[in-house]
Amino acid sequence: MALKIYNNLFTGPFKIDEYIYKKNKRDTIIIFVEKMGKDYAPEFYCNKVILGTQKDINFKDYLKENTTNTLNINTYIYIREYAERNSDEMKKTFNKINNNLMKEKLIRMEY
């Protein structure tokens, strides 16, 4: 299933304890999305965003090292990959999501 945020389509869901970002992947925005609401009418909210780096990231270990609060069991990873030529677009999208998360704490995703 794919979800959109600011008209950018993210692919997922990937389980946090199973997903490993490999350094040889394309430039990537990685978001943490929490499923809320009833099963028959779920809503999805982005609650954290990071950029893929030049090193492997095991998210199970990453969260232990980089967050003080625990994530809800209904939180999953979604990704958006960018071609090298679109790195400026990726940085703009990342900054927009990150800045709005600082203000609002959660950003509602669209189907």
Short mmCIF file of the C-alpha atoms (twelve columns), coordinates in Angstrom:
data_MODEL
# 
_entry.id   MODEL 
# 
loop_
_atom_site.group_PDB 
_atom_site.id 
_atom_site.type_symbol 
_atom_site.label_atom_id 
_atom_site.label_alt_id 
_atom_site.label_comp_id 
_atom_site.label_asym_id 
_atom_site.label_seq_id 
_atom_site.Cartn_x 
_atom_site.Cartn_y 
_atom_site.Cartn_z 
_atom_site.pdbx_PDB_model_num 
ATOM 1   C CA . MET A 1   0.000   0.000  0.000   1 
ATOM 2   C CA . ALA A 2   1.279   3.461  -0.793  1 
ATOM 3   C CA . LEU A 3   0.498   6.689  1.058   1 
ATOM 4   C CA . LYS A 4   0.970   10.316 0.051   1 
ATOM 5   C CA . ILE A 5   2.247   13.292 1.969   1 
ATOM 6   C CA . TYR A 6   2.330   16.678 0.206   1 
ATOM 7   C CA . ASN A 7   1.670   14.854 -3.105  1 
ATOM 8   C CA . ASN A 8   4.747   12.631 -2.671  1 
ATOM 9   C CA . LEU A 9   4.018   8.918  -2.864  1 
ATOM 10  C CA . PHE A 10  5.707   6.713  -0.245  1 
ATOM 11  C CA . THR A 11  5.919   2.929  -0.526  1 
ATOM 12  C CA . GLY A 12  5.337   0.592  2.388   1 
ATOM 13  C CA . PRO A 13  4.506   -0.582 4.931   1 
ATOM 14  C CA . PHE A 14  7.718   -2.230 6.124   1 
ATOM 15  C CA . LYS A 15  8.021   -3.603 9.653   1 
ATOM 16  C CA . ILE A 16  10.473  -1.614 11.766  1 
ATOM 17  C CA . ASP A 17  12.130  -4.649 13.305  1 
ATOM 18  C CA . GLU A 18  12.699  -6.271 9.895   1 
ATOM 19  C CA . TYR A 19  13.603  -3.384 7.573   1 
ATOM 20  C CA . ILE A 20  17.263  -2.598 6.892   1 
ATOM 21  C CA . TYR A 21  18.257  0.342  4.712   1 
ATOM 22  C CA . LYS A 22  21.282  -0.551 2.572   1 
ATOM 23  C CA . LYS A 23  23.840  2.120  1.707   1 
ATOM 24  C CA . ASN A 24  23.858  1.125  -1.976  1 
ATOM 25  C CA . LYS A 25  20.197  2.165  -2.415  1 
ATOM 26  C CA . ARG A 26  19.143  5.372  -4.119  1 
ATOM 27  C CA . ASP A 27  18.781  8.580  -2.119  1 
ATOM 28  C CA . THR A 28  15.788  7.945  0.121   1 
ATOM 29  C CA . ILE A 29  13.414  9.710  2.487   1 
ATOM 30  C CA . ILE A 30  12.302  7.342  5.223   1 
ATOM 31  C CA . ILE A 31  9.217   8.117  7.292   1 
ATOM 32  C CA . PHE A 32  7.658   6.425  10.295  1 
ATOM 33  C CA . VAL A 33  3.891   6.139  9.926   1 
ATOM 34  C CA . GLU A 34  1.472   5.281  12.711  1 
ATOM 35  C CA . LYS A 35  -1.892  3.679  11.995  1 
ATOM 36  C CA . MET A 36  -4.677  5.099  14.176  1 
ATOM 37  C CA . GLY A 37  -8.415  4.674  14.372  1 
ATOM 38  C CA . LYS A 38  -10.681 1.742  13.700  1 
ATOM 39  C CA . ASP A 39  -9.716  -1.106 11.381  1 
ATOM 40  C CA . TYR A 40  -12.627 -0.269 9.085   1 
ATOM 41  C CA . ALA A 41  -11.639 3.424  8.882   1 
ATOM 42  C CA . PRO A 42  -7.916  3.774  9.639   1 
ATOM 43  C CA . GLU A 43  -5.997  7.020  9.497   1 
ATOM 44  C CA . PHE A 44  -2.256  7.220  8.969   1 
ATOM 45  C CA . TYR A 45  0.070   9.821  10.476  1 
ATOM 46  C CA . CYS A 46  3.752   10.511 9.850   1 
ATOM 47  C CA . ASN A 47  5.533   10.994 13.182  1 
ATOM 48  C CA . LYS A 48  9.244   10.922 12.207  1 
ATOM 49  C CA . VAL A 49  11.321  11.489 9.075   1 
ATOM 50  C CA . ILE A 50  14.970  10.723 8.267   1 
ATOM 51  C CA . LEU A 51  17.191  10.665 5.199   1 
ATOM 52  C CA . GLY A 52  18.890  7.512  3.991   1 
ATOM 53  C CA . THR A 53  22.634  7.828  4.519   1 
ATOM 54  C CA . GLN A 54  25.824  6.387  3.075   1 
ATOM 55  C CA . LYS A 55  25.759  3.579  5.630   1 
ATOM 56  C CA . ASP A 56  23.447  0.671  6.400   1 
ATOM 57  C CA . ILE A 57  20.675  1.371  8.910   1 
ATOM 58  C CA . ASN A 58  19.101  -1.396 10.956  1 
ATOM 59  C CA . PHE A 59  15.991  0.356  12.264  1 
ATOM 60  C CA . LYS A 60  15.562  -1.830 15.298  1 
ATOM 61  C CA . ASP A 61  19.007  -0.663 16.496  1 
ATOM 62  C CA . TYR A 62  18.536  2.883  15.147  1 
ATOM 63  C CA . LEU A 63  15.465  3.452  17.293  1 
ATOM 64  C CA . LYS A 64  17.185  2.218  20.431  1 
ATOM 65  C CA . GLU A 65  20.043  4.671  19.846  1 
ATOM 66  C CA . ASN A 66  18.136  7.696  18.534  1 
ATOM 67  C CA . THR A 67  14.771  7.956  20.237  1 
ATOM 68  C CA . THR A 68  13.817  8.443  23.840  1 
ATOM 69  C CA . ASN A 69  10.176  7.468  23.439  1 
ATOM 70  C CA . THR A 70  8.862   4.143  22.261  1 
ATOM 71  C CA . LEU A 71  6.914   3.907  19.040  1 
ATOM 72  C CA . ASN A 72  3.420   2.500  18.908  1 
ATOM 73  C CA . ILE A 73  3.128   -1.125 17.811  1 
ATOM 74  C CA . ASN A 74  1.143   0.146  14.795  1 
ATOM 75  C CA . THR A 75  4.091   2.167  13.455  1 
ATOM 76  C CA . TYR A 76  5.646   1.171  10.147  1 
ATOM 77  C CA . ILE A 77  8.289   2.437  7.736   1 
ATOM 78  C CA . TYR A 78  7.458   3.958  4.369   1 
ATOM 79  C CA . ILE A 79  10.090  5.066  1.857   1 
ATOM 80  C CA . ARG A 80  10.445  7.293  -1.178  1 
ATOM 81  C CA . GLU A 81  13.501  6.818  -3.379  1 
ATOM 82  C CA . TYR A 82  14.935  9.539  -5.602  1 
ATOM 83  C CA . ALA A 83  17.249  9.426  -8.589  1 
ATOM 84  C CA . GLU A 84  20.577  11.210 -8.124  1 
ATOM 85  C CA . ARG A 85  19.479  14.015 -10.428 1 
ATOM 86  C CA . ASN A 86  16.545  14.755 -8.081  1 
ATOM 87  C CA . SER A 87  18.537  15.247 -4.876  1 
ATOM 88  C CA . ASP A 88  17.449  18.899 -4.599  1 
ATOM 89  C CA . GLU A 89  13.792  17.851 -4.784  1 
ATOM 90  C CA . MET A 90  14.449  15.226 -2.113  1 
ATOM 91  C CA . LYS A 91  16.041  17.769 0.228   1 
ATOM 92  C CA . LYS A 92  13.136  20.199 -0.256  1 
ATOM 93  C CA . THR A 93  10.587  17.488 0.468   1 
ATOM 94  C CA . PHE A 94  12.523  16.284 3.517   1 
ATOM 95  C CA . ASN A 95  12.801  19.835 4.903   1 
ATOM 96  C CA . LYS A 96  9.090   20.500 4.357   1 
ATOM 97  C CA . ILE A 97  8.074   17.307 6.171   1 
ATOM 98  C CA . ASN A 98  10.616  17.820 8.955   1 
ATOM 99  C CA . ASN A 99  9.680   21.471 9.550   1 
ATOM 100 C CA . ASN A 100 5.974   20.640 9.697   1 
ATOM 101 C CA . LEU A 101 6.622   17.725 12.066  1 
ATOM 102 C CA . MET A 102 8.442   20.106 14.421  1 
ATOM 103 C CA . LYS A 103 5.355   22.328 14.476  1 
ATOM 104 C CA . GLU A 104 2.549   19.770 14.438  1 
ATOM 105 C CA . LYS A 105 4.174   16.529 15.784  1 
ATOM 106 C CA . LEU A 106 1.997   14.459 13.380  1 
ATOM 107 C CA . ILE A 107 1.191   14.876 9.686   1 
ATOM 108 C CA . ARG A 108 -1.878  13.138 8.271   1 
ATOM 109 C CA . MET A 109 -1.152  10.925 5.279   1 
ATOM 110 C CA . GLU A 110 -3.434  10.550 2.264   1 
ATOM 111 C CA . TYR A 111 -4.372  7.370  0.426   1 
# 
